[in-house]
Amino acid sequence: MKIAPLTDEDRVSVRVLELACIKEYVEECMKRSWDEFDLDVRQKLGASASGSFGHYRDSGLSFVAKEGDQVIGFIFAQIINWIDGIEKVVWVENIGVDPEFRRMGIGYMLLRHLAEEGVKQGAQLVHSSISPDNISSLLLHKKMNFLAEDRKIAYLDLSTFV
Ligand SMILES: CC(C)(COP(=O)(O)OP(=O)(O)OC[C@H]1O[C@@H](n2cnc3c(N)ncnc32)[C@H](O)[C@@H]1OP(=O)(O)O)[C@@H](O)C(=O)NCCC(=O)NCCS
């Protein structure tokens, strides 16, 4: 297994894997049916969607885990210049591992690799948004010593703001 920067070559396989992970989250954590999401909505989901793939590829902080040529894991991230008075914060947009390769330390290695590369880019902190019902993700972040208590991010949908 190797961890490599995300490239155009990975585009199709990382898209398939990220959508499979989102589908799993929708069905298993949100207890909703994937069929509720029509094609238009599905096309926009995830960091690997056509509108954002290039942004994450160019961030220098998005990586894939590969077994031979097969993409078996991914992490999409970027640097945000200021959050909470802290300059240069790594924002983790999404992480996922192929179900057949889980509990082998790949998610942990992807997060560690990201943190190491973040340090090289001058980052001081990593932020990751975790749904409280996503136990495996929460435990993975705790293993990396993320502080996950009492943290919530509120958001306002500006498309409905008047
Ligand atoms: C969350 C996810 C990325 C973890 O990837 P992974 O490669 O299986 O994780 P690792 O093998 O590196 O696990 C590292 C640690 O996390 C914890 N952990 C991960 N999955 C766990 C599970 N299902 N149950 C309990 N602990 C778990 C354990 O502490 C584990 O260490 P250990 O194996 O020494 O006990 C993977 O489950 C996944 O892709 N889930 C679907 C997508 C998703 O929910 N992404 C997160 C969006 S924020």
The ligand as an ORCA input file, in Angstrom:
! r2SCAN-3c Opt
* xyz 0 1
  C     -13.865      6.064      8.991
  C     -12.957      5.245      8.061
  C     -12.299      6.208      7.059
  C     -11.879      4.536      8.896
  O     -10.936      3.946      8.005
  P     -10.094      2.647      8.415
  O      -8.996      2.524      7.436
  O     -10.993      1.490      8.558
  O      -9.549      3.065      9.838
  P      -8.229      2.472     10.548
  O      -8.083      1.023     10.231
  O      -7.087      3.342     10.226
  O      -8.633      2.634     12.064
  C      -7.908      3.458     12.968
  C      -8.617      3.419     14.298
  O      -9.917      3.986     14.187
  C     -10.828      3.263     15.029
  N     -11.835      2.605     14.180
  C     -11.948      2.714     12.831
  N     -13.041      2.017     12.406
  C     -13.615      1.476     13.492
  C     -14.769      0.647     13.693
  N     -15.537      0.269     12.665
  N     -15.054      0.281     14.958
  C     -14.289      0.652     15.989
  N     -13.161      1.438     15.871
  C     -12.843      1.846     14.630
  C      -9.996      2.266     15.788
  O      -9.512      2.913     16.961
  C      -8.852      2.030     14.830
  O      -7.675      1.587     15.475
  P      -7.489      0.012     15.792
  O      -7.839     -0.734     14.524
  O      -6.042     -0.068     16.181
  O      -8.451     -0.305     16.897
  C     -13.761      4.141      7.312
  O     -14.530      3.421      8.245
  C     -14.697      4.672      6.238
  O     -14.283      4.866      5.099
  N     -15.975      4.889      6.575
  C     -16.959      5.362      5.580
  C     -16.688      6.796      5.182
  C     -16.752      7.734      6.346
  O     -17.609      7.622      7.215
  N     -15.830      8.687      6.350
  C     -15.734      9.691      7.379
  C     -16.349     10.975      6.961
  S     -15.997     12.221      8.177
*
